[in-house]
Amino acid sequence: MDLQSEKLELIKMILETNDKVTIETLKSILQSEKKNSFKELSSEQQEEINLVIQKENRGDIVDF
Protein backbone atom coordinates (compact mmCIF):
# COMPACT_ATOMS: atom_id res chain seq x y z
CA MET A 1 0.00 0.00 0.00
CA ASP A 2 1.38 3.44 -0.92
CA LEU A 3 1.70 6.30 1.56
CA GLN A 4 -1.43 8.12 0.40
CA SER A 5 -3.51 4.95 0.81
CA GLU A 6 -2.04 4.42 4.28
CA LYS A 7 -3.02 7.96 5.25
CA LEU A 8 -6.57 7.47 3.99
CA GLU A 9 -6.86 4.19 5.89
CA LEU A 10 -5.64 5.89 9.05
CA ILE A 11 -8.17 8.71 8.59
CA LYS A 12 -10.97 6.17 8.23
CA MET A 13 -9.87 4.41 11.40
CA ILE A 14 -9.75 7.68 13.32
CA LEU A 15 -13.20 8.67 12.12
CA GLU A 16 -14.63 5.31 13.16
CA THR A 17 -13.23 5.35 16.71
CA ASN A 18 -15.07 6.76 19.68
CA ASP A 19 -12.17 6.16 22.04
CA LYS A 20 -11.01 9.54 23.33
CA VAL A 21 -7.74 8.10 24.67
CA THR A 22 -6.84 6.81 21.21
CA ILE A 23 -7.51 10.21 19.66
CA GLU A 24 -5.49 12.00 22.34
CA THR A 25 -2.62 9.54 21.92
CA LEU A 26 -2.52 10.02 18.15
CA LYS A 27 -2.67 13.79 18.57
CA SER A 28 0.20 13.67 21.05
CA ILE A 29 2.31 11.57 18.71
CA LEU A 30 1.75 13.92 15.79
CA GLN A 31 2.46 17.02 17.87
CA SER A 32 5.64 15.44 19.19
CA GLU A 33 6.74 14.71 15.63
CA LYS A 34 6.22 18.36 14.68
CA LYS A 35 8.28 19.51 17.66
CA ASN A 36 11.12 17.18 16.70
CA SER A 37 11.05 18.40 13.10
CA PHE A 38 11.21 22.00 14.32
CA LYS A 39 14.33 21.25 16.37
CA GLU A 40 16.07 19.97 13.25
CA LEU A 41 15.74 23.35 11.53
CA SER A 42 18.49 25.94 11.68
CA SER A 43 18.11 28.73 14.24
CA GLU A 44 17.42 31.16 11.38
CA GLN A 45 14.62 28.96 10.06
CA GLN A 46 13.14 28.59 13.54
CA GLU A 47 13.26 32.37 14.06
CA GLU A 48 11.54 33.02 10.73
CA ILE A 49 8.76 30.56 11.57
CA ASN A 50 8.32 32.09 15.01
CA LEU A 51 8.07 35.59 13.48
CA VAL A 52 5.38 34.44 11.06
CA ILE A 53 3.44 32.81 13.91
CA GLN A 54 3.67 36.03 15.97
CA LYS A 55 2.43 38.10 13.02
CA GLU A 56 -0.43 35.66 12.45
CA ASN A 57 -1.40 35.80 16.13
CA ARG A 58 -1.43 39.62 16.03
CA GLY A 59 -3.53 39.59 12.87
CA ASP A 60 -0.81 41.16 10.73
CA ILE A 61 -1.14 38.44 8.08
CA VAL A 62 -4.20 38.19 5.86
CA ASP A 63 -4.96 34.89 4.13
CA PHE A 64 -6.33 35.06 0.62
C-alpha atoms as one frame of an Amber mdcrd trajectory, in Angstrom:
protein
   0.000   0.000   0.000   1.379   3.439  -0.919   1.699   6.303   1.557  -1.434
   8.118   0.395  -3.513   4.954   0.811  -2.039   4.425   4.277  -3.024   7.964
   5.252  -6.566   7.467   3.994  -6.863   4.189   5.886  -5.645   5.895   9.049
  -8.170   8.715   8.593 -10.970   6.170   8.229  -9.867   4.405  11.398  -9.754
   7.679  13.321 -13.204   8.671  12.121 -14.629   5.309  13.162 -13.229   5.347
  16.705 -15.067   6.764  19.684 -12.165   6.157  22.043 -11.013   9.537  23.327
  -7.742   8.100  24.673  -6.842   6.809  21.213  -7.513  10.209  19.656  -5.493
  12.003  22.339  -2.616   9.543  21.924  -2.517  10.020  18.151  -2.673  13.786
  18.571   0.199  13.674  21.052   2.307  11.568  18.708   1.749  13.917  15.786
   2.461  17.020  17.872   5.643  15.440  19.190   6.736  14.713  15.630   6.221
  18.361  14.682   8.284  19.513  17.655  11.123  17.175  16.702  11.051  18.402
  13.101  11.211  22.002  14.322  14.327  21.247  16.368  16.068  19.967  13.255
  15.737  23.352  11.535  18.487  25.943  11.681  18.114  28.728  14.245  17.422
  31.161  11.379  14.616  28.961  10.060  13.137  28.591  13.538  13.265  32.365
  14.064  11.539  33.021  10.733   8.763  30.560  11.565   8.319  32.094  15.010
   8.072  35.591  13.480   5.379  34.443  11.057   3.443  32.808  13.912   3.672
  36.027  15.969   2.432  38.100  13.022  -0.435  35.660  12.452  -1.401  35.802
  16.133  -1.433  39.624  16.025  -3.534  39.587  12.866  -0.807  41.157  10.730
  -1.140  38.440   8.082  -4.201  38.193   5.863  -4.956  34.895   4.130  -6.331
  35.060   0.621
